[in-house]
Each structure stands twice: as structure tokens, then as C-alpha cells.
Amino acid sequence: MGEAGLDLPRRIAEAYRWHRRLGARVIETPYCHIVADPSKPDVWDCNHADAVSATRPAEIDLAFEAMEQHLAHTRWRAVHTDGFTPDPFLARLALADFRERPVTIQMAMEGEISFRGPAPDLRLVETDENWAVLAELVLANHAEGLTTGGLEIEPEVSAALVDGYRAKTPACLFHLVYEAGTAIAYAACAAAPNGLGMIEDVFTSAAYRRRGVASAMIATLSSRLRDQGCDVIFIGALAEEQAKHLYARLGFRPVSLARAWVKDTLKSAR
């Protein structure tokens, strides 16, 4: 593996953090960064800690204090971690009864995608009507539960998540796939400042699966990111879901792992 390959996990971690922070306020504290959006208190990606550097007990204490101070508007304490998060901090999360969510495999493609099918009817989500259509598909996605790690998400949280999606534009662009006038799938893409292209939030309605819709979306978005100058494209797959095998067939290889840790302070107080 060359120098570029060794650097890739860090570049992915940086791009993933950048994407999560879009549309939210970032507070830099000595041993972690806090992402906060009081208007969306139940959306973890809008309210969390990341970029943790704390290793010693006193440093870890300060990181926990920063979460309490800047996330007081939400019942949740969420932390995003990656391969660069210190082990002592991870151990402290486990001791403090944070629950680890299903792990995400970050998969990268540096060559050409292995898909030669027809391009989909892919349309950019721009208007209020487009966003309303996307919101309906997001509700269907969350109700099914395959991409949420089995988490039950209330409709109002799904709506807040879509508001978070909208706040990420135009840096992150969301798209719908149509067939015979019906929206059947969606996905997002973004060109990170460090030159990586990322594809996120891939979903196809159940009735339209196993027909190459997701592959066609990913191929089209990958091509667009290449045209924007991205030298590597990456995508995340839950380790317990089958999408990882599709991504591998398309040419993505596993590079690193990303995790989320969550604690409900209301339950902890009981």
C-alpha cells in the first residue's frame, strides 16, 4: 500500500466529520468538538461530539463536561468515533453506559466502478415539492428499519432529519430516482474539501429492489463526483446489512470503521 493508501482512512474520517457538521454549529473545545443544533434535539448527527483527542483521565473528564455543557438542550449524548479516537476514551464511553450503535464500514473506490447499466432518471432535490417527496421516502425507509440499525424512529424525528438534510445543501446534494412518474429511490453526494467524494443515504423502495436501481444511482453520482475532481469515492455500509456486498461488487473496498455511541440521559436518571 502506498503513502496515499495509508493516508486514506484519515481523509475519510475528515470528510465524514465535515459532512456531519454541515448546517450545524461547531464548538471547538480542548479535547473534542461539539456539533449542536437546538432546533433538532433528537437528531444525533446534529447534536454530538467528535474529533476526540482526550487520552488521560483529566482530559476525558473535560470532554464529558463539554458534552454536558453544549448538549444540554437534548436528552441524548451522542459521540461519533473512528480509528483515530483514543482507546481510553472509548473505554470510558463503555463504562459510562453509552451504547454502541451498529458499526459502519467505510468503503472506498479509487478506480472505475463496475457497473455498465443504463443511467437512472435521477433528479436533484431542489423545490419544496421535491423535499416533500424525499420526506415520504425517508419515512418509508425508517419504518422499514433496515438502514437504521433496527432503531425505531418517530415520524417527527424523521422529519427533523430531512430538515437536517436540507440544511446541508448545497454542499451536499440529494437526488430522487423516478420510474414512470413515481419516486422510487434516493441518495446524496458531496465533494469534501479534502478531495474525497462521498455517497450517503442510499435507499430504494422495497418493490423496486434487485433491479439495479441502487447500482445505477451510485454509478451516476460517482461519475459526477469524479467530474468535480474527486480522486477517491467512498460510501458507508452498516456491517450487519447486505448493502456492503453490493458496494464490494461495484468496486468499493473496505478501508476503515466508524462508530456512534449513544446515551439517553433521561433513562440514565431513572
LUMMI-169167 format. One record per residue: residue in one letter; y, z, x of N, C-alpha, C, O in turn. Coordinates in steps of 0.05 Angstrom, whole numbers, padded with zeros to 5 digits, always signed. Layout:
N
aYZXYZXYZXYZX/...
END
This chain:
270
m-00024+00000+00017+00000+00000+00000+00025+00000+00018+00027+00017+00036/g+00044-00018+00013+00068-00020+00029+00088+00002+00022+00083+00018+00004/e+00111+00001+00036+00131+00021+00031+00142+00019+00002+00147+00040-00010/a+00144-00005-00008+00154-00008-00036+00135+00005-00056+00143+00017-00075/g+00108+00002-00050+00089+00014-00068+00089+00044-00067+00085+00057-00088/l+00094+00056-00044+00096+00085-00041+00120+00095-00056+00120+00118-00066/d+00141+00080-00057+00166+00088-00070+00165+00084-00100+00182+00095-00114/l+00146+00069-00110+00146+00062-00138+00144+00086-00157+00158+00087-00177/p+00127+00106-00152+00126+00129-00170+00154+00143-00173+00161+00151-00195/r+00168+00145-00152+00195+00158-00154+00214+00140-00169+00230+00150-00186/r+00213+00114-00165+00231+00096-00180+00224+00097-00210+00242+00097-00227/i+00199+00099-00217+00191+00102-00245+00201+00128-00257+00212+00128-00279/a+00198+00150-00242+00208+00176-00251+00238+00174-00256+00248+00185-00276/e+00253+00162-00238+00282+00159-00241+00289+00143-00266+00307+00150-00281/a+00275+00120-00270+00281+00103-00292+00274+00117-00319+00288+00114-00338/y+00252+00131-00319+00244+00145-00343+00264+00167-00351+00270+00170-00374/r+00274+00181-00331+00295+00201-00336+00320+00188-00347+00332+00197-00366/w+00328+00166-00334+00352+00151-00343+00350+00143-00372+00369+00146-00388/h+00327+00133-00380+00323+00124-00407+00324+00147-00427+00337+00144-00448/r+00312+00169-00420+00312+00192-00439+00341+00202-00443+00347+00212-00464/r+00358+00199-00423+00385+00210-00424+00405+00193-00439+00427+00202-00445/l+00398+00168-00444+00416+00150-00457+00425+00162-00484+00408+00170-00501/g+00451+00162-00489+00461+00171-00514+00464+00201-00517+00472+00211-00538/a+00456+00217-00497+00458+00246-00498+00475+00257-00475+00480+00243-00456/r+00483+00282-00478+00498+00295-00457+00480+00306-00436+00459+00318-00443/v+00486+00303-00411+00470+00313-00389+00486+00335-00374+00509+00331-00366/i+00474+00358-00371+00486+00381-00358+00471+00386-00332+00447+00392-00333/e+00484+00383-00310+00471+00387-00284+00473+00417-00275+00496+00426-00271/t+00451+00430-00273+00451+00458-00264+00438+00458-00236+00426+00438-00228/p+00439+00480-00222+00429+00480-00194+00400+00472-00191+00392+00459-00171/y+00382+00479-00210+00354+00474-00206+00341+00457-00228+00316+00454-00228/c+00356+00446-00246+00346+00428-00266+00369+00414-00279+00392+00423-00277/h+00363+00393-00293+00383+00380-00311+00375+00386-00339+00352+00387-00346/i+00396+00389-00356+00391+00394-00385+00403+00371-00400+00426+00363-00397/v+00387+00359-00418+00395+00338-00436+00399+00351-00463+00380+00363-00474/a+00422+00349-00475+00428+00363-00500+00442+00346-00520+00461+00332-00514/d+00433+00347-00545+00446+00333-00567+00443+00351-00592+00423+00349-00606/p+00463+00369-00597+00460+00387-00620+00458+00373-00647+00449+00385-00666/s+00465+00347-00649+00462+00333-00675+00433+00326-00681+00427+00319-00704/k+00416+00328-00661+00387+00322-00665+00370+00344-00654+00355+00340-00635/p+00372+00368-00665+00360+00392-00653+00329+00391-00652+00317+00405-00635/d+00316+00375-00668+00287+00374-00669+00275+00351-00654+00251+00346-00655/v+00292+00335-00640+00282+00313-00624+00281+00321-00595+00301+00325-00582/w+00256+00324-00585+00253+00334-00558+00265+00317-00536+00276+00327-00517/d+00264+00290-00539+00275+00273-00519+00306+00276-00517+00318+00268-00497/c+00318+00286-00539+00347+00290-00539+00355+00318-00530+00378+00324-00527/n+00335+00336-00527+00341+00364-00520+00318+00374-00502+00297+00382-00512/h+00323+00373-00476+00302+00381-00458+00313+00386-00430+00336+00380-00424/a+00296+00396-00413+00302+00399-00384+00285+00379-00369+00263+00373-00377/d+00296+00369-00347+00280+00352-00329+00292+00354-00301+00310+00370-00296/a+00283+00337-00283+00292+00337-00255+00292+00365-00243+00310+00373-00229/v+00270+00380-00248+00268+00407-00239+00262+00408-00209+00245+00394-00199/s+00278+00424-00195+00273+00428-00166+00266+00456-00158+00262+00462-00135/a+00265+00474-00178+00260+00503-00173+00232+00507-00162+00212+00498-00174/t+00230+00522-00140+00204+00529-00129+00201+00559-00126+00178+00569-00130/r+00221+00574-00119+00219+00602-00115+00224+00617-00141+00237+00606-00159/p+00213+00641-00144+00216+00656-00169+00245+00658-00179+00250+00655-00203/a+00264+00664-00161+00291+00667-00170+00303+00641-00179+00318+00640-00198/e+00295+00619-00166+00304+00592-00175+00292+00585-00202+00306+00574-00219/i+00267+00591-00206+00254+00586-00232+00267+00602-00254+00271+00592-00276/d+00274+00627-00248+00288+00644-00267+00314+00630-00276+00321+00629-00300/l+00329+00619-00257+00355+00606-00263+00350+00581-00280+00366+00575-00298/a+00329+00566-00275+00323+00543-00291+00317+00551-00320+00326+00538-00338/f+00301+00572-00323+00296+00582-00350+00321+00592-00364+00325+00587-00388/e+00338+00605-00349+00363+00614-00361+00381+00591-00369+00395+00592-00390/a+00381+00569-00354+00396+00546-00361+00386+00534-00387+00402+00525-00404/m+00360+00533-00391+00349+00523-00416+00358+00540-00439+00366+00530-00460/e+00357+00567-00436+00366+00584-00457+00395+00581-00464+00403+00582-00487/q+00411+00577-00444+00440+00574-00448+00447+00548-00462+00463+00548-00481/h+00436+00526-00452+00445+00500-00461+00429+00488-00484+00436+00468-00495/l+00406+00501-00490+00390+00491-00513+00388+00512-00535+00370+00512-00551/a+00409+00529-00537+00409+00550-00557+00411+00538-00585+00406+00552-00605/h+00420+00513-00588+00423+00501-00614+00396+00492-00626+00396+00483-00650/t+00375+00493-00611+00349+00483-00621+00328+00505-00618+00329+00521-00599/r+00308+00505-00636+00286+00524-00633+00267+00517-00611+00250+00533-00603/w+00269+00492-00601+00249+00481-00582+00259+00485-00554+00283+00482-00548/r+00240+00490-00536+00245+00488-00508+00226+00467-00497+00202+00471-00496/a+00237+00444-00490+00221+00422-00480+00228+00416-00452+00251+00417-00444/v+00207+00409-00436+00211+00403-00408+00195+00378-00402+00171+00377-00407/h+00208+00358-00390+00194+00334-00381+00189+00337-00351+00207+00343-00335/t+00164+00333-00343+00156+00336-00315+00143+00310-00305+00133+00293-00321/d+00142+00308-00279+00129+00284-00266+00116+00293-00240+00114+00317-00235/g+00108+00274-00224+00094+00281-00200+00112+00295-00179+00102+00303-00158/f+00138+00297-00184+00156+00309-00165+00165+00337-00174+00182+00349-00161/t+00155+00346-00197+00161+00373-00206+00145+00393-00190+00121+00391-00188/p+00158+00414-00179+00143+00433-00163+00121+00448-00178+00125+00456-00201/d+00099+00452-00165+00076+00466-00177+00083+00494-00186+00074+00502-00208/p+00098+00510-00171+00105+00536-00181+00119+00536-00208+00115+00554-00224/f+00136+00516-00212+00150+00515-00238+00130+00508-00260+00131+00519-00282/l+00112+00489-00255+00091+00482-00274+00074+00507-00282+00068+00511-00305/a+00067+00522-00261+00051+00546-00266+00067+00566-00284+00055+00579-00301/r+00093+00567-00280+00109+00586-00296+00111+00576-00325+00110+00592-00343/l+00112+00550-00329+00112+00539-00356+00086+00548-00371+00087+00557-00394/a+00064+00545-00357+00038+00553-00369+00037+00583-00375+00027+00592-00396/l+00048+00599-00357+00048+00628-00360+00066+00636-00384+00060+00655-00399/a+00088+00621-00388+00107+00626-00409+00099+00615-00436+00115+00613-00454/d+00074+00606-00438+00063+00596-00464+00075+00569-00473+00074+00563-00496/f+00085+00554-00454+00092+00526-00460+00066+00511-00464+00047+00515-00448/r+00065+00493-00484+00041+00477-00489+00045+00449-00478+00065+00436-00483/e+00026+00440-00462+00028+00413-00451+00020+00392-00472-00001+00394-00484/r+00037+00373-00475+00032+00351-00493+00014+00330-00479+00011+00332-00455/p+00001+00312-00494-00017+00292-00482-00002+00277-00459+00021+00269-00462/v-00016+00274-00437-00005+00262-00413+00000+00232-00418-00015+00218-00431/t+00022+00222-00406+00028+00193-00406+00022+00181-00379+00031+00191-00359/i+00007+00159-00380+00002+00143-00355+00024+00123-00353+00028+00106-00370/q+00039+00124-00331+00059+00104-00325+00045+00081-00310+00035+00085-00289/m+00046+00057-00323+00032+00034-00312+00053+00012-00305+00071+00007-00320/a+00049+00000-00282+00068-00019-00272+00056-00046-00267+00032-00049-00260/m+00072-00067-00269+00064-00094-00264+00084-00107-00245+00108-00108-00251/e+00074-00116-00222+00091-00128-00202+00088-00159-00201+00105-00173-00191/g+00066-00169-00212+00061-00198-00212+00067-00210-00240+00084-00201-00254/e+00051-00230-00247+00055-00244-00273+00036-00231-00293+00014-00222-00287/i+00045-00231-00318+00030-00219-00339+00007-00237-00347+00009-00262-00346/s-00016-00226-00354-00040-00241-00361-00040-00247-00391-00058-00236-00406/f-00021-00262-00400-00020-00270-00429-00008-00297-00431+00014-00302-00420/r-00021-00315-00445-00011-00342-00448-00011-00351-00477-00012-00375-00483/g-00009-00332-00495-00009-00338-00524+00019-00347-00533+00038-00348-00517/p+00022-00353-00559+00048-00362-00570+00067-00339-00570+00060-00316-00573/a+00093-00346-00568+00114-00325-00569+00116-00315-00598+00114-00331-00617/p+00122-00289-00602+00125-00279-00629+00153-00285-00640+00171-00293-00625/d+00156-00281-00666+00182-00283-00679+00196-00256-00674+00196-00238-00691/l+00208-00253-00650+00219-00228-00641+00249-00228-00646+00263-00246-00636/r+00259-00208-00661+00287-00207-00668+00299-00181-00659+00288-00160-00663/l+00323-00183-00648+00338-00159-00638+00347-00142-00662+00357-00153-00682/v+00344-00117-00659+00354-00098-00679+00384-00093-00675+00392-00081-00655/e+00400-00104-00693+00429-00102-00689+00444-00091-00713+00461-00074-00711/t+00437-00100-00737+00451-00093-00761+00440-00067-00774+00418-00058-00767/d+00455-00056-00793+00446-00033-00808+00420-00039-00822+00402-00023-00824/e+00418-00064-00832+00393-00072-00846+00370-00072-00827+00348-00063-00834/n+00374-00083-00803+00353-00083-00782+00344-00054-00776+00320-00049-00774/w+00363-00036-00772+00356-00009-00766+00341+00005-00788+00323+00021-00784/a+00348-00002-00813+00333+00009-00836+00304+00000-00836+00286+00015-00842/v+00300-00026-00829+00273-00037-00828+00257-00023-00805+00234-00015-00809/l+00270-00019-00782+00257-00005-00760+00250+00023-00768+00228+00033-00761/a+00268+00037-00782+00262+00064-00791+00237+00066-00808+00222+00085-00806/e+00233+00046-00825+00209+00046-00842+00184+00043-00826+00164+00056-00831/l+00185+00026-00805+00161+00023-00788+00157+00048-00771+00134+00056-00766/v+00178+00061-00762+00175+00086-00747+00162+00107-00765+00145+00122-00755/l+00170+00109-00790+00157+00128-00809+00127+00122-00811+00111+00141-00811/a+00120+00097-00813+00092+00089-00816+00077+00097-00790+00054+00106-00791/n+00090+00092-00767+00078+00099-00741+00072+00129-00740+00050+00137-00733/h+00092+00145-00746+00089+00174-00745+00069+00185-00765+00055+00204-00760/a+00069+00173-00789+00049+00182-00809+00021+00177-00800+00003+00193-00805/e+00017+00155-00785-00010+00149-00775-00018+00168-00752-00041+00176-00751/g+00001+00175-00735-00003+00195-00714-00016+00186-00689-00021+00202-00671/l-00022+00160-00686-00036+00151-00662-00019+00152-00637-00029+00158-00615/t+00007+00148-00639+00025+00147-00616+00040+00174-00613+00058+00175-00596/t+00034+00194-00629+00048+00219-00627+00031+00242-00616+00038+00265-00617/g+00008+00235-00605-00010+00255-00595-00020+00274-00616-00026+00297-00611/g-00023+00264-00640-00033+00280-00663-00012+00298-00675-00019+00314-00693/l+00013+00297-00665+00034+00314-00675+00043+00305-00703+00047+00281-00707/e+00045+00324-00722+00056+00318-00748+00086+00318-00747+00098+00339-00742/i+00099+00296-00753+00128+00293-00751+00139+00290-00779+00131+00273-00794/e+00158+00308-00786+00170+00307-00812+00188+00282-00814+00199+00273-00794/p+00191+00271-00839+00208+00246-00842+00236+00249-00831+00247+00230-00820/e+00248+00273-00835+00275+00277-00825+00277+00276-00794+00297+00268-00783/v+00255+00285-00781+00254+00283-00752+00251+00254-00743+00263+00245-00724/s+00234+00239-00758+00232+00210-00752+00258+00196-00755+00265+00180-00738/a+00274+00203-00775+00300+00191-00779+00319+00199-00756+00334+00182-00747/a+00318+00224-00747+00335+00232-00725+00327+00218-00699+00344+00211-00683/l+00300+00213-00696+00291+00198-00673+00302+00170-00672+00310+00160-00652/v+00303+00157-00696+00314+00130-00697+00344+00131-00691+00354+00112-00679/d+00358+00151-00700+00386+00154-00693+00389+00156-00663+00407+00145-00651/g+00370+00170-00650+00369+00172-00621+00365+00145-00608+00377+00138-00588/y+00347+00129-00620+00343+00102-00610+00369+00086-00611+00376+00072-00592/r+00383+00089-00633+00407+00073-00637+00429+00081-00616+00444+00065-00607/a+00429+00107-00610+00448+00117-00590+00443+00106-00562+00461+00105-00545/k+00418+00097-00557+00411+00086-00531+00421+00057-00527+00422+00048-00504/t+00427+00044-00549+00437+00016-00546+00466+00016-00536+00480+00035-00540/p+00474-00005-00522+00459-00030-00516+00443-00029-00490+00430-00049-00483/a+00443-00006-00476+00427-00005-00451+00397-00009-00457+00383-00021-00441/c+00388+00001-00479+00360-00003-00488+00361-00018-00514+00374-00010-00533/l+00346-00040-00515+00347-00058-00538+00321-00056-00553+00299-00058-00542/f+00323-00053-00579+00300-00051-00597+00296-00078-00611+00315-00092-00618/h+00270-00085-00616+00263-00111-00627+00243-00107-00649+00226-00089-00648/l+00244-00125-00669+00224-00126-00690+00209-00153-00688+00221-00173-00680/v+00184-00152-00695+00168-00177-00697+00164-00182-00727+00156-00165-00742/y+00169-00207-00734+00166-00215-00762+00143-00235-00765+00138-00252-00747/e+00130-00233-00788+00110-00253-00795+00113-00259-00825+00110-00240-00841/a+00117-00284-00832+00121-00292-00860+00142-00275-00873+00139-00267-00896/g+00164-00269-00859+00186-00254-00870+00183-00224-00871+00200-00210-00881/t+00161-00214-00861+00156-00185-00861+00156-00174-00832+00144-00186-00814/a+00170-00152-00828+00170-00139-00802+00143-00124-00799+00136-00107-00815/i+00129-00131-00777+00102-00120-00773+00099-00104-00748+00078-00091-00744/a+00119-00104-00730+00116-00090-00705+00144-00086-00693+00164-00098-00701/y+00145-00068-00673+00170-00064-00659+00164-00055-00630+00142-00045-00623/a+00184-00058-00613+00183-00049-00585+00211-00049-00574+00229-00061-00586/a+00215-00035-00552+00241-00033-00539+00238-00040-00510+00217-00038-00498/c+00260-00049-00498+00260-00055-00469+00287-00047-00457+00308-00047-00471/a+00287-00041-00432+00312-00034-00418+00309-00040-00389+00288-00037-00377/a+00331-00049-00377+00332-00054-00348+00346-00030-00335+00370-00027-00339/a+00331-00014-00321+00343+00011-00309+00361+00004-00286+00357-00017-00273/p+00380+00021-00279+00398+00015-00257+00384+00012-00230+00395-00001-00212/n+00360+00023-00227+00346+00021-00201+00329-00005-00199+00314-00007-00180/g+00332-00023-00218+00319-00049-00216+00292-00050-00230+00280-00072-00230/l+00283-00029-00242+00258-00029-00256+00263-00037-00285+00283-00029-00297/g+00244-00052-00297+00245-00059-00325+00225-00041-00340+00203-00038-00330/m+00233-00030-00362+00214-00013-00377+00211-00023-00406+00230-00032-00418/i+00187-00020-00415+00180-00027-00443+00170-00001-00456+00153+00013-00445/e+00181+00005-00479+00177+00030-00493+00171+00026-00522+00177+00005-00534/d+00159+00047-00535+00157+00049-00564+00144+00024-00576+00155+00012-00595/v+00121+00016-00566+00107-00007-00576+00090+00002-00600+00074+00020-00598/f+00093-00012-00623+00078-00005-00647+00074-00031-00663+00092-00047-00667/t+00049-00034-00673+00042-00055-00692+00029-00043-00717+00013-00025-00715/s+00038-00052-00740+00027-00043-00765-00004-00047-00765-00014-00067-00754/a-00018-00028-00777-00047-00028-00776-00060-00054-00785-00079-00063-00773/a-00049-00066-00806-00061-00090-00817-00058-00115-00799-00071-00135-00804/y-00042-00113-00778-00037-00136-00761-00047-00132-00732-00039-00147-00715/r-00063-00112-00728-00073-00107-00701-00097-00125-00694-00109-00138-00711/r-00102-00126-00668-00124-00143-00657-00119-00173-00662-00138-00188-00664/r-00094-00180-00663-00086-00208-00666-00067-00216-00643-00055-00238-00645/g-00064-00200-00623-00047-00207-00601-00017-00202-00604-00001-00210-00588/v-00010-00187-00626+00019-00182-00631+00031-00165-00609+00052-00173-00598/a+00019-00143-00602+00029-00126-00581+00031-00140-00555+00050-00138-00540/s+00010-00156-00548+00010-00171-00523+00032-00190-00522+00046-00193-00501/a+00037-00204-00544+00059-00224-00545+00086-00210-00542+00103-00221-00528/m+00090-00187-00555+00115-00172-00552+00119-00165-00523+00141-00169-00512/i+00099-00153-00511+00101-00143-00483+00107-00167-00464+00123-00164-00446/a+00093-00189-00469+00097-00213-00451+00126-00223-00454+00138-00230-00433/t+00136-00225-00478+00163-00235-00482+00184-00217-00470+00202-00226-00457/l+00181-00190-00475+00200-00171-00464+00199-00170-00434+00219-00167-00420/s+00175-00173-00423+00171-00173-00394+00187-00197-00382+00200-00194-00361/s+00184-00220-00394+00198-00244-00385+00228-00240-00385+00242-00248-00367/r+00238-00228-00406+00267-00223-00409+00276-00204-00387+00298-00207-00376/l+00261-00183-00382+00268-00164-00361+00268-00177-00333+00285-00172-00317/r+00248-00195-00329+00248-00210-00304+00273-00227-00301+00285-00228-00279/d+00281-00239-00323+00305-00256-00322+00330-00239-00316+00350-00250-00306/q+00329-00213-00321+00352-00195-00315+00350-00185-00286+00368-00169-00278/g+00330-00193-00272+00328-00186-00244+00310-00162-00238+00310-00153-00215/c+00295-00153-00257+00277-00131-00252+00253-00140-00236+00240-00159-00243/d+00247-00126-00214+00226-00134-00196+00199-00122-00204+00178-00133-00197/v+00199-00100-00220+00175-00088-00230+00179-00080-00259+00201-00071-00266/i+00159-00084-00275+00159-00076-00303+00140-00053-00307+00118-00054-00296/f+00148-00032-00321+00129-00011-00327+00129-00003-00356+00148-00008-00370/i+00107+00009-00364+00102+00017-00392+00086+00042-00392+00069+00047-00374/g+00090+00060-00411+00075+00085-00413+00054+00083-00434+00057+00071-00455/a+00031+00095-00428+00008+00096-00447-00003+00124-00448-00008+00136-00427/l-00006+00135-00472-00019+00161-00474-00048+00159-00463-00063+00140-00469/a-00055+00178-00447-00081+00177-00433-00105+00178-00453-00126+00167-00447/e-00101+00189-00476-00122+00192-00496-00124+00169-00516-00141+00169-00533/e-00106+00149-00513-00105+00127-00532-00115+00101-00519-00115+00098-00494/q-00123+00082-00536-00135+00057-00526-00115+00037-00515-00123+00018-00502/a-00089+00041-00521-00069+00021-00512-00070+00018-00482-00063-00004-00472/k-00078+00038-00467-00079+00036-00438-00097+00013-00429-00092+00000-00408/h-00119+00008-00443-00137-00013-00436-00124-00041-00441-00128-00059-00425/l-00109-00043-00462-00095-00068-00467-00075-00073-00445-00073-00096-00434/y-00060-00053-00437-00040-00057-00416-00053-00064-00390-00043-00081-00375/a-00076-00053-00384-00091-00060-00359-00099-00089-00360-00098-00103-00339/r-00109-00098-00383-00117-00127-00385-00093-00145-00381-00097-00168-00371/l-00069-00136-00388-00045-00153-00385-00036-00153-00356-00019-00170-00349/g-00046-00135-00340-00038-00135-00311-00023-00110-00302-00015-00109-00279/f-00020-00091-00320-00007-00066-00312-00028-00048-00298-00051-00046-00306/r-00020-00035-00276-00038-00016-00262-00027+00012-00264-00002+00016-00264/p-00044+00032-00264-00034+00060-00265-00021+00068-00239-00031+00062-00217/v+00002+00081-00242+00017+00089-00218+00022+00119-00217+00019+00132-00196/s+00029+00131-00240+00036+00159-00239+00032+00171-00267+00027+00157-00287/l+00035+00197-00269+00032+00212-00294+00058+00226-00301+00072+00237-00284/a+00064+00225-00327+00088+00240-00337+00078+00259-00359+00060+00252-00375/r+00089+00282-00360+00081+00302-00379+00105+00314-00393+00127+00314-00383/a+00100+00325-00417+00120+00340-00432+00108+00367-00439+00085+00369-00447/w+00124+00388-00436+00116+00416-00442+00134+00426-00464+00159+00423-00462/v+00124+00439-00484+00140+00446-00507+00133+00475-00516+00110+00483-00515/k+00154+00489-00524+00151+00516-00535+00168+00519-00559+00192+00513-00559/d+00157+00530-00581+00171+00536-00605+00181+00565-00604+00164+00583-00606/t+00206+00569-00600+00216+00597-00597+00214+00613-00622+00212+00638-00621/l+00214+00600-00645+00212+00616-00670+00184+00628-00672+00181+00651-00680/k+00163+00612-00665+00136+00623-00666+00132+00644-00645+00117+00663-00649/s+00145+00640-00622+00142+00659-00600+00154+00686-00607+00146+00707-00597/a+00175+00685-00624+00189+00710-00631+00174+00727-00651+00180+00750-00656/r+00153+00715-00664+00139+00729-00686+00119+00749-00674+00105+00763-00689/
END
